[in-house]
Amino acid sequence: MSPFAHITGWGMAVPQRIVTNAELALRIDTSDEWIQSRTGIRERRVASEDQTTASLGVDAAQRALDMARLKPADLDLIIVATSSPEHIFPATACLVQDRLGASKAGAFDLLAACSGFIFALNMGTQAIRTGAVKNALIIGAETLSRIVDWNDRNTCVLFGDGAGAFVLQASPEQGGVISAVMRSDGSGGDLLILPGGGSRIPATHKSVQAGQHYVQMNGREVFRFASRVLGQATEEAVKKAQLSLDEINLIIPHQANQRIIEAALRGLDFPVERCVINLDRYGNTSTASIPIATCEAVQQGRLKPGDKVVFVGFGGGLTWGAAVVVWSAPLPAARRVMPYRYRLYARLRSMIKRLMRRLDVLVWGRRNPYL
Ligand SMILES: CC(C)(COP(=O)(O)OP(=O)(O)OC[C@H]1O[C@@H](n2cnc3c(N)ncnc32)[C@H](O)[C@@H]1OP(=O)(O)O)[C@@H](O)C(=O)NCCC(=O)NCCS
């Protein structure tokens, strides 16, 4: 029988800097009352100058590895879901791989906007179910503060920075991720878009002057789409898992807007007390919102081994999806690992590799030693 993909480690990292609604109201035409009543958001975290999408991702990943008692070198696969990658390439996942010292892992980014974490969770699960991969690291990491226009009140009040990570491990025990659905509708691509900086509209003085390097959104249309698909995806994933909604202990939705979540729960006839909502403190952290909310739910004792939980998300693309998971505990570890020690090893290894590359050039010049 094919192995099951269990979530055996989880971790989150958010910047220390808090930006309240009142602080935003000092620089743009908005108010705490407007933002709270329309979205439920009170404050969000914003990365400091030295924090990046990869550095937040590494911090979250390290905590998840620590929890799973897994060495970085045990990882076979790293997927970073992000809407704010450090570059178009190299993948942010490769930066994370290098800093963790995950010397045996293939690493790539997955771009499905705010649904990215669900899509990555499903991809990691499928890789484990085939037997090709034993240990996978799934990260949602964002520095959205760098791609929103802080003078655009339609968007800047909504988003925040942060990261969350899951370790997925193969196990013969039934459970873990038991179903998932992924959906897309590219006809709505223009509703939530970062138009510039890609190959269609390369960065130029003109594109920057026009603000095309910032997130643009049709809020009303996205709201309508999200309220509809949140419930639909939940129902589909639950049905695929051959369960009923009554058997679901907890729903952890993408944290975009309290009104979207409440509308979807009403449609499902699912009690709001069995749903995790923490967007009041973080805003919309895109791919990071679901793993951050999960870490807090576990910490608060709301999610225990054996519980059945639905993760459900939606976002630009348009994309949406959900997964049903039987929550696990860390697998029994053969040994104690100290992941922070590996961070130092990883740094050293990376430095030596860069140095070797330079030496290679010194010794061989422009000649290729392999020819
Ligand atoms: C953006 C959003 C909060 C706007 O709420 P809304 O109730 O739909 O508000 P409307 O779009 O009807 O705008 C109402 C008015 O408020 C104004 N407004 C917009 N942002 C504002 C702000 N931050 N402060 C004060 N007023 C604001 C608008 O300009 C509009 O003014 P007008 O009527 O004079 O044109 C809401 O549409 C939303 O959350 N959409 C989903 C966005 C989302 O989740 N995106 C991420 C998906 S992953």
The ligand as a MOL file (V3000), in Angstrom:
LIG
                    3D

  0  0  0     0  0            999 V3000
M  V30 BEGIN CTAB
M  V30 COUNTS 48 50 0 0 0
M  V30 BEGIN ATOM
M  V30 1 C -11.4480 45.5500 -0.3520 0
M  V30 2 C -12.7070 45.4160 0.4830 0
M  V30 3 C -12.3440 45.3710 1.9460 0
M  V30 4 C -13.5950 46.6060 0.2140 0
M  V30 5 O -14.7670 46.4860 0.9900 0
M  V30 6 P -16.1850 46.8080 0.3250 0
M  V30 7 O -17.1990 46.7170 1.3830 0
M  V30 8 O -16.3180 45.8810 -0.8530 0
M  V30 9 O -15.9760 48.2710 -0.1180 0
M  V30 10 P -16.2280 48.8730 -1.5520 0
M  V30 11 O -15.2890 48.2950 -2.5580 0
M  V30 12 O -17.7010 48.7450 -1.8140 0
M  V30 13 O -15.8130 50.3780 -1.3090 0
M  V30 14 C -16.6190 51.2350 -0.5430 0
M  V30 15 C -15.9410 52.5850 -0.4580 0
M  V30 16 O -14.8710 52.5330 0.4730 0
M  V30 17 C -13.7160 53.1200 -0.0830 0
M  V30 18 N -12.5120 52.4860 0.4450 0
M  V30 19 C -11.7530 51.5180 -0.0840 0
M  V30 20 N -10.7250 51.2360 0.7330 0
M  V30 21 C -10.8460 52.0390 1.7970 0
M  V30 22 C -10.0990 52.2110 2.9650 0
M  V30 23 N -9.0000 51.4910 3.2200 0
M  V30 24 N -10.5190 53.1300 3.8620 0
M  V30 25 C -11.6140 53.8700 3.6390 0
M  V30 26 N -12.3610 53.7560 2.5370 0
M  V30 27 C -11.9830 52.8480 1.6260 0
M  V30 28 C -13.8520 52.9000 -1.5680 0
M  V30 29 O -13.1010 53.8740 -2.2770 0
M  V30 30 C -15.3360 53.0620 -1.7780 0
M  V30 31 O -15.5990 54.4310 -1.8780 0
M  V30 32 P -16.6840 55.0110 -2.9540 0
M  V30 33 O -17.9420 54.3140 -2.6240 0
M  V30 34 O -16.6550 56.4420 -2.6970 0
M  V30 35 O -16.1020 54.5830 -4.2740 0
M  V30 36 C -13.4720 44.1240 0.0880 0
M  V30 37 O -14.0170 44.2810 -1.2010 0
M  V30 38 C -12.6380 42.9090 0.1440 0
M  V30 39 O -12.1640 42.5070 1.1720 0
M  V30 40 N -12.4540 42.2060 -1.0000 0
M  V30 41 C -11.6540 41.0120 -1.0380 0
M  V30 42 C -10.2130 41.3840 -1.0970 0
M  V30 43 C -9.3070 40.2270 -0.7550 0
M  V30 44 O -9.5600 39.5070 0.1560 0
M  V30 45 N -8.2430 40.0930 -1.5290 0
M  V30 46 C -7.2660 39.1000 -1.3270 0
M  V30 47 C -7.7400 37.7970 -1.8080 0
M  V30 48 S -6.5900 36.5340 -1.5030 0
M  V30 END ATOM
M  V30 BEGIN BOND
M  V30 1 1 1 2
M  V30 2 1 2 3
M  V30 3 1 2 4
M  V30 4 1 2 36
M  V30 5 1 4 5
M  V30 6 1 5 6
M  V30 7 2 6 7
M  V30 8 1 6 8
M  V30 9 1 6 9
M  V30 10 1 9 10
M  V30 11 2 10 11
M  V30 12 1 10 12
M  V30 13 1 10 13
M  V30 14 1 13 14
M  V30 15 1 14 15
M  V30 16 1 15 16
M  V30 17 1 15 30
M  V30 18 1 16 17
M  V30 19 1 17 18
M  V30 20 1 17 28
M  V30 21 1 18 19
M  V30 22 1 18 27
M  V30 23 2 19 20
M  V30 24 1 20 21
M  V30 25 1 21 22
M  V30 26 2 21 27
M  V30 27 1 22 23
M  V30 28 2 22 24
M  V30 29 1 24 25
M  V30 30 2 25 26
M  V30 31 1 26 27
M  V30 32 1 28 29
M  V30 33 1 28 30
M  V30 34 1 30 31
M  V30 35 1 31 32
M  V30 36 2 32 33
M  V30 37 1 32 34
M  V30 38 1 32 35
M  V30 39 1 36 37
M  V30 40 1 36 38
M  V30 41 2 38 39
M  V30 42 1 38 40
M  V30 43 1 40 41
M  V30 44 1 41 42
M  V30 45 1 42 43
M  V30 46 2 43 44
M  V30 47 1 43 45
M  V30 48 1 45 46
M  V30 49 1 46 47
M  V30 50 1 47 48
M  V30 END BOND
M  V30 END CTAB
M  END
